[in-house]
Amino acid sequence: MHSLLKRQLRKHLPSDLEKHRGMVGFLEAIDKSYENHDEKLSMLQRASMISSDELYDANRKLQKEALQQKNILVSLENAIRSLTENLNEEELFGQNIKDAFNAEHLATYISNLATKVSEMTAEKDKLLISLENQNQSLNNYAQMVSHDLKSPIRNINALMSWIMDDEKEKFSDASRENCSLVSQNLTKMDKLITGILNHATMGETEEHRVSFDVDDVLKEIVQTIYVPENITFEFADNLPQMWFERARLEQLFMNLFTNAVTATENVEKGVIKIGYEPDEIFWKFSITDNGRGIPEKHQEGIFQMFKKLETTNNATGIGLAIVKKIVVLYEGDVRLESKENEGTTFFITLKKN
């Protein structure tokens, strides 16, 4: 027992009890009850501290989890609001989108949305099948019409040529000129039909990629088209080697080269430059001429079918539309910069993979 406590007890005991035998046992019992008191108190304090730390840590974890759950709910709410706004619906599944969402509403909405997405996917698959069948029918129709039209056109053109050879001495100058115009228009119609067929079937045939040097391909194209003596082609030194569908690249550049030649044929010294910009994702080309340029009012629709600036017999208005379709097929882009009487630059990108 603590000495002060023992002293206080003896101080207040009557003198006749202080030395009583029973009192000695009483004091010893009290003394035993205070044995290890400090040690037990320390243990209790430690236990209380540990429990407090555990409660603090548990409370922090609960707060963190609650914050995560709240962030998830907010993200879901924002996603749902975005979906509902895109669908232009003020109310979905019985709840106004301006009201606050709770977990139950979100779960119900997501379940219903999954069902709706599944239904839309099934409908989309039906539409794609229908569209594929329609495209196949259109392609078959285009090829049939092309064959049925081109055959008589070529026959008429051949007949006109024979008539001109056999009867040219009997024709007046005006008649000979009219026959020549007929032949030119028949040739133009043949090119027009070919262009329409190429545009309609673009991307339908199986792709066949090969490796080739772009410099060689472009120089071959220049040799196959009509280039007046006043026009020169300049090729960049860094033109790449490509793994690509060669026929489509030839078709793309042939159309662009033909347009550039037409734009510069009346320039005293026409120059057509082909540039290349290295890139990891895209093949990037540019075709620049110093020709008459394209008026700004005509630039926006220049890639549309039958949109043409020239009224010559050779212009069909399909060349740039085919260029556009090729670059879209290869996830690229085509744009132009042009000023009247200064020239035009076409920028072409084609995705590598």
C-alpha positions as CSV (number, residue, x, y, z in Angstrom):
1,M,0.0,0.0,0.0
2,H,1.1,3.5,-0.6
3,S,2.8,4.9,2.6
4,L,0.7,8.1,2.6
5,L,-2.5,6.1,2.4
6,K,-1.3,3.8,5.3
7,R,-0.5,6.9,7.4
8,Q,-3.9,8.4,6.8
9,L,-5.7,5.2,7.8
10,R,-3.7,4.8,11.1
11,K,-4.2,8.5,11.8
12,H,-8.0,8.2,11.9
13,L,-8.2,4.8,13.7
14,P,-9.0,4.8,17.4
15,S,-6.1,3.9,19.6
16,D,-7.8,0.7,20.8
17,L,-8.1,-0.5,17.2
18,E,-4.7,0.5,15.9
19,K,-3.0,-2.6,17.4
20,H,-5.9,-4.9,17.1
21,R,-5.1,-8.2,15.4
22,G,-8.0,-8.0,13.0
23,M,-6.9,-4.5,11.9
24,V,-3.6,-5.9,10.8
25,G,-5.3,-8.3,8.5
26,F,-7.6,-5.6,7.3
27,L,-4.7,-3.3,6.4
28,E,-2.9,-6.2,4.6
29,A,-6.0,-6.9,2.5
30,I,-6.1,-3.2,1.5
31,D,-2.4,-3.3,0.7
32,K,-2.8,-6.3,-1.6
33,S,-5.6,-4.6,-3.5
34,Y,-3.2,-1.9,-4.4
35,E,-0.5,-4.2,-5.6
36,N,0.5,-3.6,-9.4
37,H,-1.9,-0.6,-9.4
38,D,0.5,1.6,-11.4
39,E,1.3,-1.1,-13.8
40,K,-2.3,-1.9,-14.5
41,L,-3.1,1.8,-14.9
42,S,-0.3,2.1,-17.5
43,M,-1.7,-1.0,-19.3
44,L,-5.2,0.5,-19.4
45,Q,-3.8,3.8,-20.7
46,R,-1.9,1.9,-23.5
47,A,-5.0,-0.1,-24.4
48,S,-7.0,3.1,-24.6
49,M,-4.4,4.8,-26.8
50,I,-4.2,1.7,-29.1
51,S,-8.0,1.6,-29.4
52,S,-8.0,5.4,-30.2
53,D,-5.4,5.0,-33.0
54,E,-7.2,2.1,-34.5
55,L,-10.5,4.1,-34.4
56,Y,-8.7,7.0,-36.0
57,D,-7.2,4.9,-38.8
58,A,-10.5,3.1,-39.4
59,N,-12.3,6.5,-39.5
60,R,-9.8,7.8,-42.1
61,K,-10.3,4.7,-44.2
62,L,-14.0,5.1,-44.1
63,Q,-13.7,8.8,-45.1
64,K,-11.5,7.8,-48.0
65,E,-13.9,5.1,-49.2
66,A,-16.8,7.5,-48.8
67,L,-14.9,10.1,-50.9
68,Q,-14.2,7.4,-53.6
69,Q,-17.8,6.4,-53.7
70,K,-18.9,10.0,-54.0
71,N,-16.4,10.6,-56.9
72,I,-17.8,7.5,-58.6
73,L,-21.3,8.7,-58.2
74,V,-20.3,12.2,-59.5
75,S,-18.6,10.6,-62.5
76,L,-21.6,8.4,-63.3
77,E,-23.9,11.4,-62.9
78,N,-21.8,13.5,-65.3
79,A,-21.7,10.6,-67.8
80,I,-25.5,10.2,-67.6
81,R,-26.1,13.9,-68.0
82,S,-23.9,14.0,-71.0
83,L,-25.7,11.0,-72.5
84,T,-29.1,12.6,-71.8
85,E,-28.1,15.9,-73.3
86,N,-26.8,14.2,-76.4
87,L,-30.1,12.4,-76.7
88,N,-31.9,15.7,-76.2
89,E,-34.1,14.2,-73.4
90,E,-35.2,16.1,-70.4
91,E,-36.4,13.1,-68.5
92,L,-35.2,9.5,-68.7
93,F,-36.8,6.5,-67.0
94,G,-39.0,8.6,-64.9
95,Q,-36.4,11.0,-63.5
96,N,-35.6,14.6,-64.5
97,I,-32.0,15.0,-65.4
98,K,-31.8,18.3,-63.5
99,D,-32.5,16.5,-60.2
100,A,-29.7,15.1,-58.2
101,F,-29.0,11.4,-58.8
102,N,-28.6,8.9,-56.0
103,A,-27.1,5.5,-56.1
104,E,-30.4,3.7,-56.6
105,H,-31.4,5.9,-59.5
106,L,-28.0,5.5,-61.1
107,A,-28.1,1.7,-60.8
108,T,-31.6,1.6,-62.3
109,Y,-30.6,4.0,-65.1
110,I,-27.5,2.1,-66.0
111,S,-29.5,-1.1,-66.1
112,N,-32.1,0.4,-68.4
113,L,-29.4,2.1,-70.4
114,A,-27.6,-1.2,-71.0
115,T,-30.8,-2.6,-72.3
116,K,-31.4,0.4,-74.6
117,V,-27.8,0.2,-75.9
118,S,-28.2,-3.5,-76.6
119,E,-31.4,-2.7,-78.6
120,M,-29.7,0.1,-80.5
121,T,-26.7,-2.2,-81.3
122,A,-29.1,-4.8,-82.7
123,E,-30.8,-2.2,-84.8
124,K,-27.5,-0.8,-86.0
125,D,-26.4,-4.3,-87.1
126,K,-29.6,-4.6,-89.1
127,L,-29.0,-1.2,-90.7
128,L,-25.4,-2.1,-91.6
129,I,-26.5,-5.3,-93.2
130,S,-29.1,-3.4,-95.2
131,L,-26.6,-0.7,-96.1
132,E,-24.1,-3.3,-97.3
133,N,-26.8,-4.9,-99.5
134,Q,-27.8,-1.6,-100.9
135,N,-24.1,-0.7,-101.6
136,Q,-23.6,-4.0,-103.4
137,S,-26.7,-3.4,-105.5
138,L,-25.6,0.1,-106.3
139,N,-22.1,-1.1,-107.3
140,N,-23.6,-3.8,-109.5
141,Y,-25.9,-1.2,-111.0
142,A,-23.0,1.2,-111.6
143,Q,-20.9,-1.4,-113.3
144,M,-23.9,-2.6,-115.5
145,V,-24.8,1.0,-116.5
146,S,-21.1,1.8,-117.1
147,H,-20.8,-1.2,-119.5
148,D,-24.1,-0.6,-121.2
149,L,-23.3,3.1,-121.8
150,K,-19.6,3.0,-122.6
151,S,-20.1,0.3,-125.3
152,P,-22.4,2.4,-127.6
153,I,-20.5,5.6,-126.9
154,R,-17.3,4.0,-128.1
155,N,-19.1,2.6,-131.1
156,I,-20.4,6.0,-132.0
157,N,-17.0,7.5,-131.6
158,A,-15.5,4.9,-133.9
159,L,-18.2,5.5,-136.5
160,M,-17.5,9.2,-136.3
161,S,-13.8,8.6,-136.9
162,W,-14.6,6.4,-139.9
163,I,-16.9,8.9,-141.4
164,M,-14.3,11.7,-140.9
165,D,-11.7,9.6,-142.7
166,D,-14.0,8.6,-145.5
167,E,-15.9,11.8,-146.1
168,K,-13.5,14.5,-144.9
169,E,-13.1,15.8,-148.4
170,K,-16.8,16.3,-148.8
171,F,-17.4,18.1,-145.5
172,S,-17.2,21.8,-145.1
173,D,-14.9,23.3,-142.5
174,A,-17.9,23.8,-140.2
175,S,-19.0,20.2,-140.6
176,R,-15.5,18.9,-139.9
177,E,-15.4,21.1,-136.7
178,N,-18.8,19.9,-135.6
179,C,-17.7,16.2,-136.1
180,S,-14.6,16.9,-134.0
181,L,-16.8,18.4,-131.3
182,V,-19.0,15.3,-131.3
183,S,-15.9,13.1,-131.0
184,Q,-14.6,15.2,-128.1
185,N,-17.9,15.1,-126.2
186,L,-18.1,11.3,-126.7
187,T,-14.6,11.0,-125.2
188,K,-15.5,13.3,-122.4
189,M,-18.7,11.1,-121.7
190,D,-16.5,8.0,-121.6
191,K,-14.2,9.6,-119.1
192,L,-17.1,10.8,-117.0
193,I,-18.6,7.3,-116.8
194,T,-15.2,5.8,-115.9
195,G,-14.8,8.4,-113.2
196,I,-18.3,7.7,-111.7
197,L,-17.6,4.0,-111.7
198,N,-14.2,4.5,-110.0
199,H,-15.8,6.8,-107.4
200,A,-18.6,4.4,-106.7
201,T,-16.4,1.3,-106.3
202,M,-13.6,2.9,-104.4
203,G,-12.8,0.8,-101.4
204,E,-14.9,-2.2,-102.5
205,T,-12.0,-4.1,-104.2
206,E,-9.5,-6.0,-102.1
207,E,-6.5,-4.0,-101.2
208,H,-3.1,-5.2,-102.4
209,R,-0.2,-3.3,-100.8
210,V,3.3,-3.4,-102.2
211,S,6.6,-1.7,-101.5
212,F,7.7,1.0,-104.0
213,D,9.7,4.2,-104.3
214,V,7.3,7.2,-104.5
215,D,9.9,9.1,-106.6
216,D,9.7,6.4,-109.3
217,V,5.9,6.2,-109.3
218,L,5.5,10.0,-109.6
219,K,8.0,10.3,-112.4
220,E,6.1,7.5,-114.3
221,I,2.9,9.4,-113.9
222,V,4.4,12.6,-115.4
223,Q,5.5,10.6,-118.4
224,T,2.0,9.2,-119.0
225,I,0.1,12.6,-118.9
226,Y,0.3,15.5,-121.2
227,V,2.8,18.1,-119.9
228,P,3.3,21.3,-122.0
229,E,6.9,22.4,-122.6
230,N,6.4,25.5,-120.4
231,I,5.8,23.3,-117.3
232,T,8.4,21.5,-115.2
233,F,8.0,19.2,-112.2
234,E,10.3,19.4,-109.1
235,F,10.4,16.5,-106.7
236,A,11.5,16.6,-103.1
237,D,14.8,14.8,-102.3
238,N,13.3,13.0,-99.3
239,L,10.3,11.2,-101.0
240,P,9.9,8.0,-99.1
241,Q,9.6,4.3,-99.9
242,M,6.0,3.3,-99.2
243,W,4.1,0.1,-98.4
244,F,0.8,1.0,-99.9
245,E,-1.9,0.3,-102.5
246,R,0.1,1.5,-105.5
247,A,-2.9,1.8,-107.9
248,R,-4.7,4.1,-105.6
249,L,-1.7,6.3,-105.0
250,E,-1.2,6.6,-108.7
251,Q,-4.8,7.5,-109.2
252,L,-4.6,10.2,-106.5
253,F,-1.5,11.9,-107.8
254,M,-2.5,11.6,-111.5
255,N,-5.7,13.6,-110.7
256,L,-3.7,16.2,-108.7
257,F,-1.0,16.4,-111.4
258,T,-3.6,16.8,-114.2
259,N,-5.3,19.7,-112.3
260,A,-1.9,21.4,-111.6
261,V,-1.0,21.1,-115.3
262,T,-4.3,22.6,-116.3
263,A,-3.8,25.5,-113.9
264,T,-0.3,26.3,-115.1
265,E,-0.5,25.6,-118.9
266,N,-0.9,29.3,-119.7
267,V,1.9,30.5,-117.3
268,E,5.1,31.5,-119.1
269,K,7.2,29.2,-116.8
270,G,4.9,26.8,-114.9
271,V,6.4,24.9,-111.9
272,I,4.8,22.1,-110.0
273,K,6.5,21.0,-106.8
274,I,6.0,17.8,-104.9
275,G,7.0,18.0,-101.2
276,Y,7.1,15.5,-98.4
277,E,7.1,15.9,-94.6
278,P,8.3,12.9,-92.5
279,D,5.8,11.7,-89.8
280,E,5.5,8.6,-87.7
281,I,1.7,8.2,-88.3
282,F,0.9,9.7,-91.7
283,W,2.4,10.0,-95.1
284,K,2.3,13.8,-95.7
285,F,2.6,15.2,-99.2
286,S,2.1,18.6,-100.8
287,I,1.6,19.5,-104.5
288,T,2.2,23.2,-105.2
289,D,1.8,25.0,-108.5
290,N,2.3,28.6,-109.6
291,G,-0.8,28.7,-111.7
292,R,-3.9,30.9,-111.7
293,G,-5.1,29.7,-108.3
294,I,-8.7,29.0,-107.1
295,P,-11.0,31.8,-106.1
296,E,-11.9,31.6,-102.4
297,K,-15.6,31.3,-103.1
298,H,-15.0,28.1,-104.9
299,Q,-12.5,26.4,-102.5
300,E,-15.1,25.0,-100.0
301,G,-16.9,22.8,-102.5
302,I,-14.0,21.9,-104.7
303,F,-14.0,18.2,-103.6
304,Q,-17.6,17.6,-104.3
305,M,-18.8,15.4,-107.2
306,F,-19.1,17.3,-110.6
307,K,-17.8,20.5,-109.0
308,K,-15.4,22.0,-111.5
309,L,-13.8,25.3,-112.3
310,E,-13.0,24.5,-115.9
311,T,-15.5,24.2,-118.8
312,T,-13.1,22.4,-121.1
313,N,-14.1,19.2,-122.8
314,N,-11.6,17.2,-120.7
315,A,-12.9,18.4,-117.3
316,T,-15.3,16.0,-115.6
317,G,-15.6,17.4,-112.1
318,I,-14.8,13.9,-110.5
319,G,-11.0,14.0,-110.2
320,L,-10.8,15.8,-106.8
321,A,-13.8,13.9,-105.5
322,I,-11.9,10.7,-106.1
323,V,-8.9,12.3,-104.3
324,K,-11.1,13.1,-101.3
325,K,-12.5,9.6,-101.2
326,I,-9.0,8.0,-101.3
327,V,-7.7,10.0,-98.4
328,V,-10.8,9.4,-96.4
329,L,-10.5,5.6,-97.1
330,Y,-7.0,5.8,-95.6
331,E,-8.1,7.9,-92.6
332,G,-6.3,11.0,-93.9
333,D,-7.2,14.4,-95.1
334,V,-6.9,16.8,-98.0
335,R,-6.9,20.5,-97.9
336,L,-5.8,23.4,-100.0
337,E,-4.3,26.9,-99.8
338,S,-4.7,29.1,-102.9
339,K,-4.6,32.7,-104.1
340,E,-5.8,33.9,-107.4
341,N,-2.9,34.4,-109.9
342,E,-0.4,33.1,-107.4
343,G,-0.9,29.4,-107.3
344,T,-2.4,26.5,-105.2
345,T,-1.0,24.0,-102.8
346,F,-2.8,20.7,-101.9
347,F,-1.9,19.1,-98.7
348,I,-2.4,15.3,-98.5
349,T,-2.2,12.9,-95.5
350,L,-2.6,9.2,-95.7
351,K,-2.4,7.0,-92.6
352,K,0.5,4.5,-92.7
353,N,-1.1,1.6,-90.8
